[in-house]
Amino acid sequence: MVKPMALHAKTTALPPIGNFSKQFKWWIGILLVLFAVGGYFIIERLVLGLDTTNLSSITPWGAWIAFYIFFVGLSAGSFLLSTLIFVFGMEQYERVGKMALFTAIVCMIVALTFVLMDLGRPDRFMNALIHWNVISILAWEIHFYLVYITLLVAELYIAMREDLVRLRTHDTWRGMIARWLTFKNSKIMEETKKRDHRWMKILGTVGIPLAILGVHGGTGALFAVVGARGTWNSGLFPLIFVISAMVSGTALLLAIYVIKQKVTKKPIDQEMVISLGKMMVAFLFIDLLMQFYEYLVGVYGLEDGHLQSMAIQMGGPYSWSFWGVQMFLGAVVPIFLVFYKKTAKNMHAILIAAILVVIGIIGVRFNIVVPSQIPPVFEGRPFGDYYPTLNEWMVSIGIGAMGLLIFTIGDRLLPLEESADTTELEG
């Protein structure tokens, strides 16, 4: 079990938040430009409707839904990784604990923004909350998302509380944020440390079934209950979503940690990175095994729609995404890099493996959503034909830039990072 003192460590004075490096200014500038350009296409989409997309009654779900389930998976995976620290006491991953929770929040914001763009009438997004249809999985999912985001915010606040109290005395932007987020009489005592630790464990424990069954397993269930699509209609589908969430969430946090340490020229905890890399590949093996059995059942089931979808996915116009992105870049290369003797302990190689896994999971999401909608539901109906339009790509880039901006600003203003030895916060 993680000791209360280990979860809430001492902080040191932080440099003023305004001390921006040249690289940081360039990074923010690039993200602002991408968000502005994407914002133009978002406005175009809202004004002109779905005519700006290649979505149709045959293929009603496209790139935005693929990105939606991708980011929900990143969120669930990041949160479940945080529970290894705050619930199961795996102190070796402590340095990415608060970052995992914040990443989970940002990914949910991005995911729900993609859903908003996919709605034919975005102005009616509140209807699912106001008019709760209890026999609709989608309606349940929306409520699960709200509870989940609330839980994430509460757990992150408790994880940061001690650091925020210490920062109250700092005459910096971080200090000002800390004063906004804490009560004037907030104190750090042994009793408050034990209380915070207890509540983090409670929230993490409650969040595990919520993330598995309600959030990402439930997202998989949105597809699994569609009886007209053989490749989706499987009880194994929600489980595949959960496992792939663990793959992508672990890979994302690993990549963020290594990149951040390199950019800020801080030492990398190599032992933790190597361990996370092996954990990532272990989840990847389980994910590949479950996908193998899903395809095996589809082949031997001899159901026409299922076979057609698999043929389109593996040998049709989208085969480059399956073989090139999902299997080669997203599985073969990362497994090689993590286990090959000459690259197994190389930080650059493990970073590349993590980035490729994230890209590979994007391919997985695209291959789940699009190829399955191409075969007609009824004989004699036309086949679908979908590729994202320029508007869909630019909207996606704009939303992605928004997510990176939120994460970058949050990382700058909030005490998310734990350093070695004394786990001191660094600016």
Secondary structure, DSSP 8 states (H G I E B T S, - for coil): ---HHHHS--------TT---HHHHHHHHHHHHHHHHHHHHHHHHHHHGGGGS---SSS---HHHHHHHHHHHHHHHHHHHHHHHHTT--GGGGGGHHHHHHHHHHHHHHHHHHHHHH-S-GGGTTHHHHS--TT-HHHHHHHHHHHHHHHHHHHHHHHHHHHHHHHTT-SSHHHHHHHHHS-TT----HHHHHHHHHHHHHHHHHHHHIIIIIIIHHHHHHHHT-TT-TTT--TTHHHHHHHHHHHHHHHHHHHHHHHHHHHTT----HHHHHHHHHHHHHHHHHHHHHHHHHHHHHHHHT-HHHHHHHHHHHHSTTHIIIIIIIIIIIIIHHHHHHHSTTTTT-HHHHHHHHHHHHHHHHHHHHHHHSGGGSS-SSTTS--------HHHHHHHHHHHHHHHHHHHHHHHHS-----STTT----
